[in-house]
């Protein structure tokens, strides 16, 4: 068999719904692009399930789905607890630990042992059940230990105990990642962080930037931008996303700013973001469960998009804003400069964790029509470099670089 033959790829995602974050977007578009290149792709996922394109086979591995929006923290029926993965999931919930990745990996191992694949590509699950499987590759978008560090910062002793319990799965992920021969990261910043936080030799990490669907995220969607509207994508309860910094910055824009902040994410009633919004009296609207078309329309309706993150392993929201021609303000955290280019090229930059710097950048952009026009046009040009086909081609190159000749010729 030649080295360029089509590959049989199992793409694993312990949760893959697109509205759960960038990992779901990654699974959908990478699987479609791999299939378009002629490879045989099967996505194997746990709930909430991914939404996939035509021509991509999907195998669901049902779990307890104990964090489902419609019925979170439910008590399973006794008949649901007849397997080891289910018991692990439920015990984790009762002890305040996140055990979905481990439970999913055990279900996946059971399934994969009865099927033949050239590549088993894990999407940041990194569960013990994957160890020893042939052709194993994993994408680490960024080490989740960074999220833990941000949540621990300034937390009360009780909250610190809760955070440390929840993130106990990181010990497993570190051990598993160190034993996977080929890792993939979407940006140099993420690769460096993975190497530093997980103790992975840099030469074992391949960088494959992500893409954007320019058939949906495109500049001609806008029928007119709403004056003063700012749009961002940020989890209200994840400090790493910097929403608190943006809320502080938006409050400082007044009284001159009379617009509205639109947040793609979920607001937890009574949570820190809800309390901050009420205290500041800000006009904020939250959106959840948007389709790609609805998200693109919202981005295109804004005068300015903002990515206030304190760390980003890549940042699809920045790329989507640029593709829509929406002028962008972002921090310099993590991979954001890799995605947006230098300050003033396709975005105005601000230091992460600095609300005053965000205020200055937002005020500058909101008050300068010519600058918004120039940054928007530059963003469209820059975003065109990032395609899912290029992501798939680089991913296949990573697959082939570590597959043993015996594996390649096995079938």
LINPEBEL-V592343 format. One record per backbone hydrogen bond with DSSP energy under -0.5 kcal/mol. CO is the residue of the C=O (numbers start at 0). NH is the residue of the N-H. Records with the same first field share a line. If there is no record, write none. Layout:
CO=NH / NH
This chain:
1=4
6=8 / 39
7=117 / 118
8=10 / 41
9=11 / 120
10=43
11=122
12=45
16=19
17=20
20=23 / 24
21=25
22=26
23=27
24=28
25=29
26=30
27=31
28=32
29=33
30=34
31=35
32=36
33=38
34=37
38=40
39=8
40=56
41=10
42=44 / 58
43=12
44=60
45=15
47=15 / 16
49=51
52=55
54=56
56=42
57=59
58=44
59=61
64=67
65=72
67=70
70=73
73=75
76=79
77=80
78=81
82=86
83=87
84=88
85=89
86=90
87=91
88=92
89=93
90=94
91=96
92=95
96=98
98=102
99=103
100=104
101=105
102=106
103=107
104=108
105=109
106=110
107=111
108=112
110=113
111=114
114=116
118=9 / 120
119=121 / 136
120=11
121=123 / 138
126=129
127=130
129=132
132=135
134=119
135=181
136=121
137=183
138=123 / 140
142=145
143=147
144=148
145=149
146=150
147=151
148=152
151=154
155=159
156=160
157=161
158=162
159=163
160=164
161=165
162=166
164=167
165=97 / 168
166=169
167=170 / 171
168=172
169=173
170=174
171=175
172=176
173=177
174=178
175=178
176=179
178=180
181=137
182=205
183=139
184=207
186=190
187=191
188=192
189=193
190=194
191=195
192=196
193=197 / 199
194=198 / 199
200=203
201=204
203=182 / 205
205=184 / 207
211=213
212=215 / 216
215=217
217=220
218=221
225=228 / 302
228=302 / 303
229=261
230=305
231=233 / 263
234=237
236=238
237=240
238=241
239=309 / 310
241=245
242=246
243=247
244=248
245=249
246=250
247=251
248=252
249=252 / 253
250=253
252=255 / 256
255=257
259=229 / 261
260=262 / 284
261=231 / 263
262=264 / 286
263=233
265=235 / 267
266=268
267=270
270=274
271=275
272=276
273=277
274=278
275=279
276=280 / 281
281=283
282=260
284=262
286=264
290=294
291=295
292=296
293=297
294=298
295=299
296=300
297=300 / 301
298=301
300=225
303=230
304=328
305=307
306=330
311=334
314=318
315=319
316=320
317=321
318=322
319=323
320=325
321=324
324=326
326=304
327=347
328=306
329=349
332=335
334=337 / 338
335=339
336=340
339=345
341=344 / 345
345=327
346=343
347=329
349=331
350=353
353=357
354=358
355=359
356=360
357=361
358=362
359=363
360=364
361=365
362=366
364=367
366=368
367=371
368=372
369=373
370=374
371=375
372=376
373=377
374=378
375=379
376=380
377=381
378=382
379=383
381=384
382=385
384=386
385=211
386=390
387=391
388=392
389=393
390=394
391=395
392=396
393=397
394=398
395=399
396=400
397=401
398=401 / 402
403=406 / 407
404=408
406=409
